[in-house]
């Protein structure tokens, strides 16, 4: 299952690493692909993920989640 996110505030490689680490820590997530230029993030998971977990992970990384598709 793939979830597409739009995240605001990422500006560098450290930002990408922080978001990737936090989202990857969610149980069931198998891959996180971050496009720094667009702020788009694809999260691949085995099962459906609770939206609260995604919002919390992005918040813990220090960024703003704009949308979830």
N, C-alpha and C positions, 0 to 999 in steps of 0.2 A: 504494500500500500504506500502511496506517495502523497505527502502533504506539502503544499507550496506556501511559503511564508514570505511576507514583505517586512523587512526589518530596517528601522531607521537608526542612524547614528554610527554605523560602521565606517571607519575611514582608513584602516590599515590592516596589515597581516596579523597583528596582535588581536584586533577585533574579530577577524575571521576565526582565529584559533580559540578565542574565548567562547564564541557562539557555538562553534563545532564541538568543543569539549562539553559544554552544558547540555546541548541537545543530544549528544551521543550518550550521555549518562542516563537518559530515560530508558527504562527497561523495554526491550523490544526493538529499539532503533538499531538498524544495521548499517546505515550510511547517511551522512550529512554532506550536502554539496552547497557551498556558499559562493555566490557571485558578488564580489565586493562592489563592482561598478554599479550594478543595478539594485543591490540590496535584497536580491531574491535568494531564498534558501529552499532547497528541496530536501525533505526529510523522508527517508525510506524506512519503513518499519514492517515487521512481520505481521502485526495485528493493528487494529485501530488504536489510536492514542487519544487519551483524554485531553481535551483542549486546555484544561487547567494545568496539566503537566508542561505543555508547550509554553504557555504564557509564563509560568513560573521559571522555566529554564532560561528563556530570553531575558526576563527581568533579572535573574541571578547573574547573568553575563553582563548586565549593565546597559541594555539596549531597549529600544521601544518596538514592540510588535505592532505593525500597522494593520496587517490583514493576514487571514488564514484562508486558503482555498483548498 
